[in-house]
Every structure is written in C-alpha cells, then in structure tokens.
Amino acid sequence: LVEVRGEVYLPLAPFAEFNATRAAAGLPTFANPRNAAAGSLRQMDPRVTAERPLSIWCYGVGVIDGVELATQSQLLEWLAEAGFRVNPDITVEPDIAAVAAACERWEARRAQLDFDIDGAVVKVDDLAVQAAVGAVGRAPRWAVAYKFAPTTATTRLNDIGVNVGRTGALVPYAIMEPVQVGGVTVRQATLHNQEDIARKDLRIGDRVIVQRAGDVIPQVVAPLTQDRTGDEVPFAMPTLCPACTTPVVQPEGEVQMRCPNRSCPAQIVQSIQHFVSRGAMDIEGLGEKTVARLFEVGLVRDVADIYDLQAHRDELVALEGFQATSVSNLLGAVEASRQRSWARLLNGLGIRHVGDVTAQALADVLPSLDDLLAASEDELATADGVGPVVAASVAEYL
C-alpha cells in the first residue's frame, strides 16, 4: 500500500499550445501555467481535466506499508522503478556548501526549463531523522524551500487604499497601473503598514519597482526616486476607519493602526471569511465574494447566521449567480461543517494570535467551549506555546 504525493504542473510549450487553441475557439486564455494547472484540477468534470496537457513530478509518499526504505533518495528511486514520474535531476549532496551550490545551479538554469519554478526544495535524506524532527503544524522541520530572486517590473503608484482586517488592523495596499510581472497582470500589492511605507519613502504618483514574492504575492520594493517630478504626494493613514468611520487607535508597542469597533462591517465580513476557510470550518461554496454578497443582502451578518441558511433556501436560489444545485451543495457543506473538530472551530473564531497550531494546543488542554470560557489566563497559558500575550488575547476575546 502506498500513497504517492507530487505536484501537478503544466509544461510551458503545451501551455502555449493550449492557450492558442482556446483563443482560436473564442475561449478566454489563461494568464500563466500555474493558474491553468490549478484551474484544470478544480474542474467538477474529470473529463475536462483529462483534456488538459498536465504533467506531474512525484516527490514523496504519505502512507506506505510493505516496503522498507531508509532514505528519501531510496524512496525516489523506488518510485521511479515503479513507473512514477520522478525528476531525473534530483541529487544527494554531501554537505551544506554543496547544497548551496546545487541551488545556485538550479537558479542559473531556471530559464532553460520547460516548466516554471520559483525555487528548490532541500530535504534531509535520512527518513528516520525526518520522523525524529517532525513538523510545526503542516511545515516539516526536515525540509526548506530555497527561493530564487523574484521577477520584477516597474509601474506607476496611482494611489494607496486601506483594507480593514478581521482583527481591525488597517492594512494599506498599492493601487497601480497594470503591469506584467512574471506572466501575471498586477494591479494591486500589499504595503503591510504605515512604517513600511515610510521606510521605503513611497509617495502617491511615484514610479515603483514591483516584484512577486516567491513568484506569487505582489510587493512594492522601492520607489524610483530619480524619476520624481515634485508632484508626488506623501501618504498618511486615515484617522477614521474607512469601513465604519470609527476613530482608529494604535495600541502601545504596535506598528499597526486598528479599528476598535467590533461591529465594523469590514471586520465582520473578514471574520466570516476566515471562519469558513479550509483551515477552520472548511465550508465549500462560501468563498470571499459569496460571503460578501450574503452579508450585503443581510442573509449572513455573523458566523452564527451561516447555520440558519437552510431556512432561507428560496431567498438564496433567487439571488443572482445562485442555482438550486449550487444552493443544495452549499447547504450540504454547511451541514457537514458541524462535524469539524473543536480545534478547527476555535481556529475559525479568529481570535487574535490564535492560528491552527495554537488552537490545537488550547483544545488539548481545554477540550470544550465551557472549559475555555471558565479558564483563567493562567490556565490558558498552560497550553503548549501559549504565553501571557496569547492568553490575554483569548481572555479579552471571550
């Protein structure tokens, strides 16, 4: 018994051919191979997926029974001999200097490959050592990603907007003239906080360097100060929340400005989106746009309303973009989420400083909602990895 794990991808030449065929048929084309591969795998009809020119590299196993292997390299050899597609260029290196040199070689030949990569993965070869060092959450301690220098481009910073997160944090973002970065059209990019903007000396109207961190997340690297005309405008964070007009605050010792209003509509929508996400209650069919739409029409004003949607089936079906089948699937997913673990629910509440690992640690010590509500800050702090700051945050939330 063996569960093989790998990564599906779309080779560059077949991707170009696939896009050309779609364009000739009057169909929309894909922006890049990564999006095309992901979209192909998400198809409800597997016959559509089968028509796409997908490929795969197998790189590991989950469950394995009946085969004794000592190292990662032996495992990959065994997979290749069994007929699975394993990258022929994988190497075992004797020391960390050789590992660094191998990563540099991969970066140098990056443009010569028939598939896109944003880095190389380095793993401990000994499977017994892998098992001994374990993982943190879903991140193994025995593997690390060596990321290559990201692709960059230049464009105009037209404006700076501000989003409000689920914990009330005000997060500025760049609104730019559209620009191609690594095969993707980028219009917006995160700016993190006001200190980051000040440190980079970004001004509205600047020409800026944009990169995709890890070839995925757009970031503004720096302004091109030599191109300034004098018309550029420094940015100031708003004093009122852009979503609810409540005066914002900056807690002592924190960089981030925050909206203190727990009833802020932006915070509520974000908290609902977090509650239904994969790491929490995992309710398929409740994506960001759907949550925002249901909030807008008043069907979901907080997370509890999700579990009353069955009573509003007719109203859901009547909404633009909804059909009887999709509504049935959504309500089925809501019902299935009732079986999620206590730790998943705790993570879904979106308590500040509590992610999936901390939620599991709290659930191990306090196995029910009643236990959590009754716990003192000292009792909360007995959970693995929970210190005074996290304990105070949980107590304040409750």
N, C-alpha and C positions, 0 to 999 in steps of 0.2 A: 504494500500500500504506500503510495507516495503522492503528496500534494505539491505540484511544481508551481513555483512562483516566477514571474518575469514581468517585463514591460513591453506592452504593445506600442508600436510606432508606425509611422508612415514614411517610407524612404522618399528622398527628395525627387528623384526622376519620376516614379509612379505618381507622386503627389501633383507634379506639374501637369502630367498627362491627364490625371483625374480631373483637375480644375479646368483644363482645356475642353474636356468632354462635357463637363457641366455647363460651361459658358456657351458652347455650341448648341446645347439643348435649351438655352434660355434660362438655366437654373443659376441661383446665386453661387458664387465661388467661395472657398474657404480662405481665411487670411493667412494661415500658416499650417504646417503639418501637425503641430501639437493639437490645435483646435479641431482639425479634421479627424485625427485619431480618436480624440475624446468623444466627439460628436458621433462617430461611427459606432463606438462601443455603447453609447447611450440609446441607440435605436431600439424601439419596442419590438420591431420585427427583425429577427436574426437574419432573415434573407437579405435585408438591406445591408447589414453589417458584412455578410459574406461577399457582397459585390464590391466592397471597398478593398483597395490594394494594401491591406495591412500586413505587417510583419511583427516578429517578436524576438526579443533576446531573453532567454531563461537564465536566471542568476541565483536561484536558491530553492529551498523547499520549506514547507511548513511541516505537516505530519509526514513521518517516514517510518515504516515498520517492515522489518525483514531484510534490511540492508545495513551493514555496519561500516561506517566511514569515519575517518579520523580528522580530515581537514576539508576546508572549503574547496580547495583545488581538486581533491579527490572526488568530491561531490559533483563538481562541474564536469570532470572527465567522465564520471558515471552517467550524468545526464546526456552528454554528447554521444556516448556509446549507445545509449538507449534510444537515440533518434531525436532528442530535443535540440532546439536551435540555441547554441551557446556561442557567444562572441569568441572568435578564434584568437583575438589579440589580448586576452586576459593573461596576466603574468603574475608570478610569485617573486617577490623581491626580498633580498637578504637583510636589509636594514632600512631605516627611515630616510637616509640620504638617497638610497636607490629608489625609494617610493617617490620622493620629491622629484627626482629626475624623470621617472616614468610619467608622472602627472604633467610635467613640462613638455614632454614629447607629445602627449595627447593634445595639449593645448596648441602646439605648433602645427599639428596635422588636422586640426579641427575642421578647417575649410575644405579638406580633401575627402571627407567622409560623405557617404550617401544618406546620412541622417543627421538631424540637429542634436547637438549635445551642449550642456551648459557647465559640465564639469566631469570629474572622475570620482568613482567611489573606491575608498580604501578600506579593506576589511582585515581583521585578524584571521589568519588562516586556520589556526587550531580550533576545532569545534568545541572541545572541552573548555577552552579559555572563553569562547563566546558564551557558553552556558554559564560559566562561573561569574563573569562580569555583568551579565544580564542587560536590562534596559531601564530607561526612565520613561514611564508612560509608554508611548509607541516608538520611542527613539532608542535604538540599540547603542550601548556603550562601546561595542566592539567594531563599529563602522563609522566612518566620517566621510562627508562629501567635500572634495576639493573643488571649489568653484572657480571657473575661469573669469578673466576680466570681462565685464559685461559690455554689450554693444551700446554705443552712444550716438546721439544726434543733437542738432541744435534747432531751437524754435523760439517763438515769442511767448512770454508770460503775459497773457492778456488780463488776467485777474486772479485774485485769491479768494476762494469761497471758504466757508466754515461748516463742517458737519458736527452734529451732536451725537456722541456715542451712547451706549446703553447705560454707562455709569455716569453720564452727564459731562464727560470730557469733551471740550471743544477742540476739534481737530481740523486745522487748516489744510486746504488742498489747492493745487495749482490748476488753473484753467488756461489751456494753451492752444495756440494754433496747431491743428492736427499735424502730426509728423510721424513718419515711418521709423520705428525702432525695432530692429531685429525681426522684420516681417510683420509687425503689428502696428496698426494706426493708434497712436497715443494722443489723447486729448486732455487727460487729467492725470495728476500724480500726487502722491501723498507728500505733505510738508511737515508732518509729525507734530510740531508745536511752535509757539512764537519764538522760543530761544533758538530753535534750529533755523528759523527764517532770519533771525538777527545775526546768528553766527555766520551764515552764508551771505549775508547782506543782499538778500533778494528784494527786488522792487518791482512793482507792477509796471509793465512795459519793457522790462529787461529782455534781451536775448539770453537764453539759458541753455546749458548742456543738460540733456535728459538721458538717463540710462534705464535699462530694465534690470533690476537687481535679481541675480540668479536667472536672468533672461525671462523673468516673469513679471515682477512688480515694478511699475514705472516710478522713478525717482528723479527729482531735480537735483543735479550735482552741484552746480555753481552758476552764477551769472557771468556773462561776457562783459566785464566792466569797461573794456576798451571800446565797446560799441555804444556806450551810453550817450544820449543826446542832451540830457538835462531835464527831459520831460518825464522821466521815470518817477513813480510815487512810492515812498516807503509804506509798508503795511502796518496797521495797528489792529490788534484783536478787538472785537466788539465788546462793549461793556454790558450789553443786554444779550440774552440768549437769542439766537436767530430763529429758534423754533417756537418759543413761548414768551419772549421779551422779559423774562425774569432776570434781575441783575446777576451777573456772573460773579464767581468768587475764585480766589486762588488759595487753596489750603496751604498752611505753613509747611515749608520744606518741599513743595511740589512745583514742578515746571508747568503742569497743565492747568489751564483755566477750566472751571466747571460750572455747569448749571445746577443749582441745588434743588430745583423743583422736581420732586419725584413724579409729578403728574405731567411733566413735559411730554408732549406728543412724540417728539423725535426719540426720546429715551424709551418710551413705551413700545414704539414700533421696533426699535433695535432690540429691546429685551425679548419681544415675541419672536423675532427672527432668530435670536440666539437659542431660545427655548426649544424651537422646532428643528434646530440644526442637527447634523449627523452625530456629533459628539455628545449631544444631550438627548432629547426625546425622539429625534430621527423621524419626523413626520414628513414622508414624501408627498409632494404636491403642494407644500406650503413654502415656496421659495420667497425671495425678498419682495418681488413685485406682487405676488399674490397676497402676502401678509399686508403690504402697504395698501393694496386695494381693499381688502376686507376691513382694515382699520378705517379707511376713508369713508366707506359706506356704513360703518357703525356695527358690523357683524362681529368683529373681534376688537374689543377695546382693552383687553388684558389677556394673559395666558389662560385664565380660567374659562373665558368665553369660547376657546377652541373646543372644549368638551361639551358645549351646548349647540354646536353647529348642526347636529343631527336634526334639531327642531327647526332649523332654518333651511332645510334642503331645497324647498321651492324657490326661496329667495336666491340661493346660490346658483341654481340652474338658470335663473332669469338674468344673472349678471353676464355682461359681455365677455366673451372668451371662455365661458364655462359651458360644459355639456353634461348631460345626465351621466355618461360614463365616467368622465373625469371627476365629477362630484362624488359618485359612488366610490371611486378609488381613494379620493381624499378622505372621505368619512371612514373608510376601512382602515386607512393609515392612522387616523386619529384614534380609532378603537384599539388598534394594535399597540399604540404607544402606551396604553395603560399598563402593559406588561413590562415596561422598562424598569431597570433596577433603581433602587433608592439613590445610589451614587449618580446615575445618569440624571435623575430628577434634580438632585442637589446641584449638579453642574449646570443644568438648564435654568435654574433660578437666576443665574447671572450675578451672584454675589461678588463684589469686588475682591480681587486677589484669589478667588477660588476657581481654578480650572479643573480639568478632568482628574489629574493626579491628586490634587488636594481634596477634591470632592470624594474620591475613593478612600483617602486616608480618614476623613471625617466620618464617612459611612461605616468604616471598620470599627471605629470607637463608639459611635452613636448611631445604632442601626435602625432608628426610626425618627420620624418627624417630632414625635413627642419627646424623645430623648434629646434631640437637638434643641428644641425650644426650652427645655428645662436646664440645659447645660450652662454653667458659669464660664467666664472667659478662661479661667484656669483649667477647667475640664476640656474646653475646646483645644487648648494649647497642648494637651497630652497626645493629640493625633500626630502621626509622623509627618514632619516637615511643616507643622503649623506653629508659628511663633506668636508673640504678642500682637504684632501688627495685623496678621491674618485673623487671629482670634477676636480682636477688637472690631475688625471689619464685619465679621459674621455676626457678632453680638449686636452691632449697630443696625445691620440689615434686619435682623429678627425683631 
